[in-house]
């Protein structure tokens, strides 16, 4: 064996001996584990520091660009203005202090983007601690003595442009005190009596944004009735609360925020006709440009004459010629005379005989019109022009002029609805394209009640008649009662109130004038679905009023809010003439199931509320003078948005609270 072979053999023996010798292994392994533990601990500490620094740096960057957008001056410039840049930098510096966690070389650079946002980049150098001691090499081969953290940020700052639609109950019970219960309120309404008012000239149209104002001529000879209010009435508290709402909003919004207001006052009908026409006259049946000129009303028409009486007067000693002269002397032009007050005509005829030296008999026959009562097609084209037109249901000199209230388009009678497939009358976005989807002018002068038995329209044999079948007596219900009589109007059987006001920027004076106008008055019955129908239509981002609620130039779409106030539960009546005609005859809502009328109207109301919420429209409901009903609670966007008030001062507080919450800014990134 050579020396080299002996050497190699000795080495192998030594290595084998060392391998079998376990003395000192614990010390070696402990040293290795301590090294690994320190490395892991150092990495954890430095990783946590990097995470904290990055999170704080991101927060500071976000804060800076939000401040920059808040103070940015909108302009065509591609660079951020100096004040916005300074404010952005200040906010960044306030949220990230140089030297925090030993950071250094902190930078922040804000800039304006092409779409009027503010972007930013920020960085900070973070020195390593324990990991630096072990000279750990990263994949790029650089010793991590320090790390640079970089973040980016961008902000769009919305000043919460907001559209607010007030839907306000102006029914007769609003004349009561907030503290009165239903029985006491009914007594108040009966005891307070009613008064008449002349419709103001500024009521003819709902104002549109920049296109229509309220200064057009009023209706010729038009007037309305209202229940006399008690001092401190519910509607008086409402006027104060609406004005307070406006002031609260004005005090809480940021400069540059755009707020639009709209109003819908409702009873059994809504005065929305001229707001519709201001968009397009063809949206009304009989409107200018439409081929159809007629709409069918529950009315009457003359179908024949009938003889009321015949009186004979005899003259003797007259020749035939002298006999004929008796008629000419009475009326040289015609033997027929007409009495406008009685709506009766008198026809005189003569007969002569030779007996008794010539006998002349003059017969005076009194005729009245024979009216057929029922659905009657009438021309409405002239009625819609705001002109005074002849009343086609009278044979005397009666005239009528449109007040602006409407009948709903074709209506679906149902007890439940799918908000994703609403019928035409509940669809807030459906644009009229035919007579079925157009609205119709309400025309109380031509509406007549009548007995309805056996499925046929009969004649009344009761009441004090002024001509065949006609009566002015409300005591006999629907027996040929003309709805436009003083008695029925004072009782609220038709209650066309203040015209709606389309969404528009309004001043405090505008709001004050609206709620204090002579026609902002209480009368009529409670139909929540009529109010919500038009409130939703007028604030919907689609449909015929879409332009009113469109986003302001260069801004995001506005928040949309409905504030719905009422002082009572749903209270429909089959005999009232309103938005759905006369339900006893038209049966548009119930289909004839009168005992469930309230349920049908509530179903319509709740379907509209659900539709509004699905469109991201926030709903606040306020019950005045009573606790919130289940329907009002369900209608509101949340439990916190269903409010009630039993006093005028409390209502004011409630409205202020709503305004403060609506006015909160919305920030999105």
C-alpha positions in Angstrom: 0.0 0.0 0.0 1.4 3.4 -0.9 1.7 6.4 1.4 -1.1 8.2 -0.4 -3.4 5.2 0.1 -2.5 5.1 3.8 -3.4 8.8 4.0 -6.7 8.4 2.5 -7.5 5.5 4.7 -6.7 7.5 7.8 -8.9 10.3 6.7 -11.8 8.0 6.2 -11.3 6.4 9.6 -11.2 9.8 11.2 -14.4 10.9 9.5 -16.2 7.7 10.4 -15.1 8.2 14.0 -16.4 11.8 14.0 -19.6 10.8 12.5 -20.2 8.2 15.2 -19.2 10.7 17.9 -22.4 12.7 19.1 -20.6 14.8 21.7 -21.2 18.6 21.1 -24.0 18.2 18.6 -26.5 20.0 20.8 -24.3 23.1 20.8 -24.0 23.1 17.1 -27.6 22.6 16.5 -28.5 25.3 19.0 -26.3 27.8 17.3 -27.9 27.0 14.0 -31.4 27.3 15.4 -30.6 30.6 17.1 -29.3 32.0 13.8 -32.5 30.9 12.0 -34.7 32.3 14.8 -33.0 35.7 14.7 -33.3 35.8 10.9 -37.0 35.0 11.1 -37.6 37.5 13.9 -35.8 40.1 12.0 -37.7 39.5 8.8 -41.0 39.6 10.7 -40.1 42.9 12.4 -39.0 44.5 9.1 -42.0 43.1 7.2 -44.4 44.4 9.7 -42.7 47.8 9.5 -42.9 47.8 5.7 -46.6 46.9 5.9 -47.4 49.7 8.4 -45.5 52.2 6.5 -47.2 51.3 3.2 -50.7 51.4 4.8 -50.0 54.8 6.4 -48.5 56.1 3.2 -51.6 54.9 1.2 -53.9 56.6 3.7 -51.9 59.9 3.5 -51.9 59.7 -0.3 -55.7 59.2 -0.4 -56.2 62.0 2.1 -54.0 64.3 0.0 -55.8 63.7 -3.3 -59.2 64.0 -1.7 -58.2 67.4 -0.3 -56.8 68.4 -3.7 -60.1 67.5 -5.4 -62.1 69.3 -2.7 -60.2 72.5 -3.4 -59.6 72.1 -7.1 -60.9 74.8 -9.4 -62.8 73.2 -12.3 -61.2 74.6 -15.5 -59.8 73.6 -18.8 -56.3 73.6 -17.5 -54.5 70.3 -17.6 -52.5 71.0 -14.5 -53.6 71.2 -10.9 -54.1 74.8 -9.6 -51.7 76.0 -6.9 -54.1 76.1 -4.1 -55.4 72.6 -4.7 -51.8 71.4 -4.9 -50.9 73.1 -1.6 -53.9 71.7 0.2 -53.2 68.2 -1.1 -49.6 68.4 0.1 -50.6 69.8 3.5 -53.1 67.0 4.1 -50.6 64.4 3.0 -48.0 65.8 5.4 -50.4 66.0 8.2 -51.2 62.3 7.8 -47.6 61.1 7.2 -44.8 62.6 9.3 -41.3 62.2 7.9 -39.2 60.2 10.3 -42.1 58.0 11.4 -40.7 54.6 12.0 -37.3 56.0 10.9 -38.6 56.6 7.4 -36.9 59.1 5.1 -36.9 60.6 1.6 -40.7 61.0 1.8 -42.3 62.4 -1.4 -45.8 63.2 -2.6 -46.8 64.5 -6.0 -50.4 65.4 -6.8 -51.6 66.0 -10.4 -54.8 66.7 -12.3 -56.1 63.9 -14.6 -57.8 64.3 -18.0 -61.3 63.6 -16.5 -61.0 66.2 -13.7 -59.8 63.9 -11.0 -56.8 64.3 -8.8 -54.1 61.6 -8.8 -51.1 61.2 -6.6 -47.9 59.3 -6.2 -46.1 58.9 -2.8 -42.9 57.2 -1.7 -40.9 56.7 1.5 -37.6 54.9 2.3 -37.7 52.4 5.1 -34.4 51.3 6.7 -34.1 47.7 7.6 -33.1 46.6 11.2 -32.2 43.0 12.1 -32.2 41.6 8.5 -29.5 44.1 7.7 -27.1 42.4 10.2 -27.1 39.2 8.3 -26.3 40.5 4.9 -29.2 38.6 3.4 -29.1 38.7 -0.4 -32.4 39.3 -2.3 -32.9 37.9 -5.7 -31.6 41.1 -7.3 -28.4 40.7 -5.4 -28.9 43.9 -3.4 -28.3 44.0 0.4 -31.5 45.2 2.0 -30.1 48.0 4.0 -33.3 50.0 3.2 -36.5 49.6 1.1 -38.5 52.2 -0.9 -42.3 52.0 -0.6 -44.3 53.4 -3.5 -48.1 54.0 -3.7 -50.5 55.6 -6.1 -53.9 57.2 -5.4 -56.7 58.9 -7.3 -59.8 60.7 -6.1 -63.1 61.8 -7.5 -64.8 64.1 -5.0 -68.5 64.3 -5.4 -70.4 67.2 -3.7 -73.5 65.1 -3.5 -75.7 67.0 -6.0 -79.2 66.1 -4.8 -82.8 66.2 -6.2 -85.5 66.3 -3.6 -89.2 65.7 -4.5 -91.7 66.6 -1.9 -94.9 64.5 -2.1 -97.4 66.3 0.2 -100.8 65.3 1.3 -103.2 68.3 1.1 -106.4 66.5 1.9 -109.2 68.0 4.0 -107.9 66.6 7.3 -104.8 68.7 7.0 -107.0 71.5 8.2 -107.0 69.8 11.7 -104.6 70.2 14.5 -101.7 67.7 14.6 -102.9 66.5 18.0 -106.5 65.7 17.0 -107.5 62.1 16.6 -109.6 60.9 13.6 -113.0 61.5 15.3 -112.1 65.0 16.5 -110.6 65.9 13.2 -113.7 64.8 11.3 -115.8 67.1 13.6 -113.3 69.9 12.9 -113.6 69.5 9.1 -117.4 69.6 9.4 -117.5 72.5 11.7 -114.8 74.7 10.1 -116.7 74.9 6.8 -115.3 75.8 3.4 -114.2 78.8 1.5 -113.5 79.6 -2.2 -110.2 80.9 -3.7 -109.3 82.2 -7.1 -106.6 80.2 -8.7 -103.4 82.4 -8.9 -102.0 83.2 -12.3 -98.7 81.5 -11.4 -100.4 78.1 -10.9 -100.8 77.2 -14.6 -97.6 75.3 -15.1 -95.1 73.3 -13.1 -91.8 75.0 -13.5 -89.2 73.3 -15.6 -85.5 73.7 -15.4 -84.8 76.7 -17.6 -87.6 76.3 -20.0 -91.0 77.0 -18.3 -91.8 79.4 -15.6 -94.8 80.1 -13.4 -95.7 83.5 -14.9 -98.2 82.4 -17.6 -101.8 83.4 -17.5 -104.1 81.6 -15.1 -107.4 79.9 -16.0 -110.3 82.2 -17.0 -112.7 82.4 -14.1 -111.2 79.4 -12.4 -111.6 78.9 -8.6 -111.4 76.2 -6.0 -112.6 75.4 -2.5 -110.8 74.5 0.7 -111.6 73.5 4.2 -111.0 76.4 6.6 -107.9 75.7 8.7 -107.7 75.7 12.5 -105.0 78.0 13.9 -101.9 75.8 14.2 -103.3 73.3 11.6 -101.4 70.4 10.2 -100.9 72.1 6.8 -99.7 75.2 8.6 -97.0 73.1 10.3 -96.2 71.6 7.0 -95.6 74.9 5.4 -93.2 75.9 8.2 -91.4 72.5 8.1 -90.8 72.7 4.3 -89.3 76.1 4.6 -87.1 74.9 7.6 -86.0 72.0 5.5 -84.8 74.3 2.8 -82.9 76.5 5.3 -81.3 73.4 6.9 -80.1 72.1 3.6 -78.7 75.5 2.6 -76.8 75.7 5.9 -75.3 72.2 5.6 -74.3 71.7 2.0 -70.8 72.5 0.8 -70.2 75.3 -1.7 -70.6 74.0 -5.2 -73.3 71.5 -4.4 -76.3 71.6 -6.7 -79.8 71.1 -5.1 -83.0 70.9 -7.0 -86.5 70.8 -5.5 -89.9 69.6 -6.9 -93.4 69.4 -5.4 -96.4 67.1 -5.8 -99.5 67.9 -3.8 -102.1 65.1 -3.9 -105.6 64.1 -2.9 -107.6 61.8 -5.1 -106.1 63.5 -8.1 -102.9 65.3 -9.0 -102.6 68.6 -11.0 -99.9 67.5 -13.4 -101.5 68.2 -16.8 -99.7 71.3 -17.7 -96.4 69.9 -16.5 -97.0 67.1 -19.0 -97.9 69.5 -21.8 -94.8 71.5 -21.1 -92.8 68.4 -22.1 -95.0 67.4 -25.1 -98.6 68.3 -25.8 -99.0 65.0 -27.6 -98.7 63.1 -24.3 -102.3 64.1 -23.6 -105.3 62.6 -25.4 -106.6 65.4 -27.6 -103.3 67.3 -27.3 -102.0 69.4 -30.2 -100.8 67.2 -33.0 -102.8 64.1 -32.0 -105.2 62.6 -34.4 -107.5 61.6 -31.5 -109.6 64.4 -30.1 -112.0 62.6 -27.8 -112.0 61.0 -24.4 -114.9 59.1 -22.8 -116.3 60.4 -19.5 -119.1 59.2 -17.2 -121.4 61.9 -18.5 -124.6 62.5 -20.4 -125.9 63.4 -23.8 -129.2 64.6 -25.3 -130.8 61.8 -27.3 -134.3 63.2 -27.7 -136.9 65.7 -26.6 -139.8 64.9 -24.4 -143.0 66.9 -23.8 -143.3 68.1 -20.3 -146.7 69.8 -20.6 -149.3 71.1 -23.1 -151.6 74.1 -22.4 -154.5 75.1 -24.7 -155.8 78.7 -24.9 -159.1 79.2 -26.8 -160.1 82.4 -28.6 -163.6 82.9 -30.2 -164.8 85.3 -32.9 -161.5 85.1 -34.8 -160.9 84.5 -38.5 -158.2 82.1 -39.6 -155.8 84.9 -40.4 -156.4 86.5 -37.0 -155.7 83.2 -35.4 -152.4 82.8 -37.1 -151.5 86.4 -36.1 -151.7 85.3 -32.4 -148.6 83.2 -32.9 -146.7 85.9 -34.8 -147.5 88.4 -32.1 -146.0 86.2 -29.5 -142.8 85.6 -31.3 -142.5 87.1 -34.8 -139.3 85.1 -35.6 -140.3 81.6 -34.6 -143.0 79.8 -32.7 -140.3 78.2 -30.5 -139.0 80.0 -27.4 -136.3 78.8 -25.0 -135.8 79.4 -21.3 -132.1 79.2 -20.4 -132.7 78.9 -16.7 -135.0 75.8 -16.9 -133.4 74.4 -20.1 -136.9 74.1 -21.5 -138.3 75.1 -24.9 -141.9 76.2 -25.6 -143.5 75.5 -29.0 -146.7 77.3 -29.9 -149.1 75.9 -32.5 -152.6 77.0 -33.5 -155.7 75.4 -34.9 -158.9 77.2 -36.2 -162.4 76.1 -36.7 -165.4 78.0 -38.1 -167.8 77.2 -35.2 -168.9 80.0 -32.8 -168.0 82.6 -35.3 -164.5 81.3 -35.6 -162.7 79.5 -32.8 -158.9 79.6 -32.4 -157.1 77.2 -30.1 -153.4 78.0 -29.3 -151.5 75.1 -27.9 -148.2 75.8 -26.0 -146.2 72.6 -25.6 -143.2 72.7 -23.2 -140.3 70.4 -24.1 -137.2 69.4 -22.2 -134.1 67.4 -23.3 -134.1 63.7 -22.8 -130.7 62.8 -21.4 -128.9 59.5 -21.7 -126.5 59.0 -18.9 -123.4 56.8 -19.2 -120.0 56.7 -20.9 -120.0 59.6 -23.4 -117.3 60.5 -25.9 -116.5 64.2 -25.8 -114.0 66.4 -27.7 -111.2 67.6 -25.4 -108.9 69.3 -27.9 -110.2 72.9 -27.2 -110.6 72.2 -23.5 -106.8 71.5 -23.3 -105.9 74.9 -24.7 -106.7 76.7 -21.5 -109.6 78.4 -23.2 -113.1 78.6 -21.8 -115.3 76.2 -23.8 -119.0 75.4 -23.9 -120.1 72.7 -21.6 -121.3 69.9 -23.9 -123.5 68.4 -21.2 -125.7 71.6 -21.0 -128.0 73.1 -23.4 -127.8 76.5 -21.8 -124.8 78.8 -21.8 -122.6 76.8 -19.3 -118.8 77.0 -19.9 -115.8 75.2 -18.5 -112.0 75.6 -18.4 -109.4 73.0 -17.6 -107.8 73.3 -14.2 -104.9 71.0 -15.1 -105.8 67.8 -13.2 -105.6 64.6 -15.1 -107.2 61.2 -15.4 -104.6 58.3 -15.5 -103.8 56.4 -18.7 -105.2 52.9 -19.1 -105.1 51.3 -15.7 -104.7 47.7 -14.7 -106.9 46.4 -11.9 -104.8 44.1 -9.7 -104.1 43.3 -6.1 -100.4 42.7 -6.5 -97.7 43.8 -8.9 -94.2 42.8 -10.2 -91.9 45.8 -10.0 -89.9 44.4 -12.9 -93.0 44.2 -15.1 -95.3 47.1 -14.0 -98.4 48.0 -16.1 -98.4 51.2 -18.0 -100.2 53.2 -15.3 -97.5 52.3 -12.7 -94.5 52.4 -15.0 -92.7 55.7 -14.1 -90.6 55.6 -17.3 -93.1 54.7 -20.0 -93.3 57.5 -22.6 -96.8 57.8 -24.2 -97.0 56.5 -27.8 -100.7 55.9 -28.2 -104.1 56.8 -26.7 -103.8 53.9 -24.2 -100.6 55.3 -22.7 -101.6 59.0 -22.9 -103.1 60.9 -20.0 -106.5 62.6 -20.2 -107.8 65.9 -18.8 -110.0 65.7 -15.8 -113.3 67.4 -16.6 -115.6 67.6 -13.6 -118.2 69.8 -15.3 -119.2 66.9 -17.5 -119.2 64.1 -14.9 -122.6 62.9 -13.7 -123.5 60.3 -11.1 -126.5 58.1 -11.7 -128.2 55.0 -10.4 -126.6 51.8 -11.4 -128.7 48.7 -11.2 -128.8 45.4 -13.0 -125.8 46.2 -15.1 -127.6 49.0 -17.0 -127.8 52.7 -16.5 -131.2 53.6 -15.3 -133.1 56.8 -14.7 -133.7 58.4 -11.3 -137.2 58.8 -10.0 -136.2 60.3 -6.7 -134.9 63.7 -5.6 -136.0 67.1 -6.7 -135.7 67.2 -10.4 -135.1 70.3 -12.5 -135.5 68.5 -15.8 -135.9 64.9 -16.9 -133.9 62.9 -14.4 -131.6 65.7 -13.3 -131.1 66.6 -9.6 -128.8 68.8 -7.6 -129.4 66.8 -4.4 -126.4 65.1 -2.9 -128.6 63.4 -0.4 -129.7 60.7 -2.9 -126.1 59.7 -3.6 -125.2 59.2 -7.2 -128.7 59.8 -8.7 -127.9 62.1 -11.5 -125.6 64.4 -9.4 -123.5 66.8 -11.4 -120.0 66.7 -9.9 -119.2 70.4 -10.6 -121.9 71.7 -8.4 -121.0 73.9 -5.5 -122.3 71.3 -3.0 -120.2 68.5 -4.3 -117.0 70.5 -4.7 -117.3 71.8 -1.2 -117.6 68.2 0.0 -114.4 67.3 -1.9 -115.9 64.9 -4.5 -113.5 66.5 -6.9 -110.5 68.3 -5.5 -108.1 69.7 -8.1 -105.4 71.5 -6.0 -102.1 73.1 -6.6 -100.2 72.2 -9.8 -97.0 70.2 -9.4 -93.7 71.9 -9.5 -91.1 70.2 -11.7 -87.6 69.7 -10.4 -85.6 72.9 -10.6 -83.1 75.0 -8.7 -85.3 77.0 -6.3 -84.6 79.9 -4.0 -86.0 80.3 -0.5 -88.5 82.8 -2.0 -89.6 80.2 -4.6 -90.2 77.5 -1.9 -91.9 80.0 0.4 -94.2 81.2 -2.3 -95.2 77.7 -3.3 -96.3 76.5 0.1 -98.0 79.8 1.0 -99.9 80.2 -2.3 -103.7 80.6 -2.2 -104.2 77.2 -3.8 -101.9 75.3 -1.3 -105.0 74.3 0.6 -106.6 71.3 2.3 -109.6 69.5 0.8 -110.4 66.1 -0.6 -109.7 62.4 0.2 -106.5 60.5 0.8 -105.0 58.5 -2.1 -101.4 57.8 -1.5 -100.9 56.0 -4.8 -101.8 59.1 -6.8 -99.1 61.1 -5.0 -96.4 58.5 -5.2 -97.2 57.8 -8.9 -96.4 61.4 -9.8 -93.6 61.9 -7.3 -91.8 58.9 -8.8 -92.5 59.9 -12.4 -91.1 63.4 -11.8 -87.8 62.3 -10.2 -87.1 59.2 -12.2 -83.9 59.4 -14.2 -85.8 58.0 -17.2 -89.3 58.7 -18.6 -90.7 62.1 -19.7 -89.1 64.2 -16.9 -85.6 62.6 -17.3 -84.0 65.9 -18.3 -85.1 67.5 -15.1 -83.1 65.1 -12.9 -80.1 64.6 -15.3 -76.6 65.0 -13.9 -75.2 68.5 -13.9 -72.5 69.1 -16.7 -69.3 67.3 -15.7 -70.9 65.9 -12.5 -72.1 62.5 -11.4 -75.8 61.7 -11.2 -77.5 63.4 -8.3 -78.7 61.7 -5.1 -82.5 61.3 -5.5 -84.8 61.7 -2.5 -88.6 61.5 -2.1 -90.0 63.1 1.1 -93.5 61.7 1.4 -95.8 63.3 4.0 -99.4 62.4 4.9 -101.7 62.8 7.9 -103.8 59.7 7.3 -104.1 56.1 6.1 -105.4 55.3 2.6 -109.1 56.3 2.3 -110.5 55.8 -1.2 -114.1 56.2 -2.1 -116.0 54.6 -5.0 -118.0 57.8 -5.6 -115.2 60.4 -5.8 -114.1 61.6 -9.2 -110.4 61.6 -9.4 -107.3 60.3 -11.1 -109.0 56.9 -11.9 -112.4 58.4 -12.9 -115.4 57.4 -10.8 -114.6 53.9 -9.5 -118.3 53.0 -9.0 -118.6 53.2 -12.8 -115.1 53.0 -14.3 -113.8 50.2 -12.1 -110.2 50.9 -13.2 -108.6 50.0 -9.9 -110.8 47.4 -8.3 -112.4 45.8 -11.3 -115.6 46.0 -9.3 -114.4 44.4 -6.1 -115.4 47.5 -4.1 -115.0 45.9 -0.6 -111.3 45.6 -1.3 -110.8 49.0 -2.7 -108.3 50.1 0.0 -106.2 47.0 -0.4 -106.0 47.6 -4.2 -104.8 51.2 -3.7 -102.3 50.1 -1.0 -100.9 47.5 -3.4 -100.4 50.2 -6.0 -98.7 52.4 -3.5 -96.3 49.8 -2.2 -95.4 48.7 -5.7 -94.4 52.3 -6.5 -92.4 52.5 -3.4 -90.6 49.3 -4.2 -89.9 50.4 -7.7 -88.4 53.7 -6.4 -86.1 51.9 -4.0 -85.0 49.6 -6.8 -84.0 52.7 -8.8 -81.8 53.8 -5.8 -84.2 56.6 -4.9 -84.2 57.2 -1.2 -87.7 57.5 0.4 -88.5 59.2 3.7 -92.1 58.9 4.9 -93.5 61.2 7.6 -96.8 60.5 9.3 -98.3 63.7 10.7 -100.8 63.5 13.6 -100.6 59.7 13.8 -98.2 56.8 14.2 -96.7 55.6 10.9 -98.9 53.0 9.3 -97.5 49.6 8.2 -97.7 50.8 4.6 -95.7 54.0 5.4 -93.1 51.9 7.3 -92.8 49.5 4.4 -92.5 52.3 1.9 -89.6 54.0 3.6 -86.0 53.0 2.5 -85.2 52.0 6.1 -86.8 51.9 9.5 -84.9 55.0 10.4 -86.5 56.8 7.4 -90.0 56.2 8.6 -90.9 59.0 10.9 -94.0 60.3 12.7 -95.0 63.5 14.4 -97.9 64.6 16.6 -97.1 68.3 16.9 -96.2 71.1 14.6 -92.9 71.8 16.3 -91.9 68.1 16.2 -92.6 68.0 12.5 -90.2 70.9 12.0 -87.6 69.0 13.9 -88.2 65.9 11.8 -87.8 67.8 8.6 -84.6 69.4 9.9 -83.2 66.0 10.7 -84.0 64.7 7.2 -82.4 67.7 5.6 -79.2 67.3 7.7 -78.9 63.7 6.7 -79.6 64.3 3.1 -77.1 67.1 3.0 -74.1 64.9 4.0 -71.4 64.8 1.4 -70.7 61.7 -0.5 -67.1 60.8 -1.3 -66.2 58.1 -3.8 -62.9 56.8 -5.1 
